């Protein structure tokens, strides 16, 4: 076991414990670690996270998270995948399957796949979606407003997550890859099952989550096969047609869509939900937004929310980070939620400030090969939905506290009750 400074944390405290995140973000503990032990060894019983080791390194400072992120030759996403904690009942074979997802690849294989899929995220491709998504955002908000006002609940309260936040990210991904409208709820249901198995409220087992992933991959593979047989003028055809000319195979496309369903759908949905909660608990910022619509808003929402709280890497060789000796094979946890509140980088990080500029947050990753491919699309979605809310529901009010998802790595909100005002 490595010898590291002992921060003032309770014995056995583990920043990947999903019970913590069901009730709160551990910002006091992050602050303690940044100050006393920014690279800290967290002991963990073998198998509790799905990995047969004695623990992992907790990396909490902005500079150190960036250092790990930008050196894939030293810190691998592939060896143990990027997910920092699986359910303890997962098998190593099941973990190995995760390596087929681009998130869990290293260069040069990652570089090959990313070079292909980024064709779908060019500025031209994103601009082509803007008009349809703007109309969709407006319809989502006006429908939620009408439904709420017609409801019998006191004040017309409704769940912001299901009525507003969840649909636009889903529609954006479906629009991008050409999923027919009648199939889009399937994508939503499958993605929910894949990320909710740690939350007992959903009563979803790992088996159900695995089945959902298989169904989503199968659906996408069938879509790829159909486009290979009969190419169309769409993104799917551009990614999969003529596989021997540097395009994706059907299975690779299937795993790419699985990644989109979580990285592009769940994360943006939660950013929108956290952003709305931040606005409604910081009314001065909501008034500023309604009045001026700052272009810096989406970046601050992502910093504030940090939808992906943590990922991990595995050391490929002995190295040093933040004054600590890292051994080959050690897992290294990148805690973006802490890095995005590092006072060495952000003035008053505890303040929600939509005019914050510059804003070098790590909510889209810490740079390097895994920097978020869909950043431009996510920012567009956040801008469009809050513009629509400000226009159609300017008096929106909180009607209840957010209920958080029990997850060790996804900063999720299950429910946020609001009323039209």
ZISULRA-V149282 format. One record per helix or strand of 2 or more residues. SS is the DSSP state (hx for helix, st for strand). FROM is the first residue (numbers start at 1). LEN is the number of residues. If there is no record, write none. Layout:
BEGIN
ss=SS from=FROM len=LEN
ss=SS from=FROM len=LEN
END
This chain:
BEGIN
ss=hx from=18 len=6
ss=hx from=27 len=10
ss=st from=39 len=5
ss=st from=55 len=5
ss=hx from=62 len=8
ss=st from=75 len=2
ss=hx from=92 len=9
ss=hx from=102 len=3
ss=hx from=109 len=13
ss=hx from=123 len=28
ss=hx from=154 len=3
ss=st from=158 len=2
ss=hx from=160 len=18
ss=hx from=181 len=15
ss=hx from=200 len=3
ss=hx from=206 len=24
ss=hx from=235 len=6
ss=hx from=243 len=3
ss=hx from=250 len=32
ss=hx from=283 len=10
ss=hx from=297 len=9
ss=st from=310 len=6
ss=st from=319 len=3
ss=st from=324 len=3
ss=st from=331 len=5
ss=hx from=336 len=4
ss=hx from=375 len=18
ss=st from=397 len=2
ss=st from=403 len=2
ss=st from=413 len=3
ss=st from=417 len=3
END
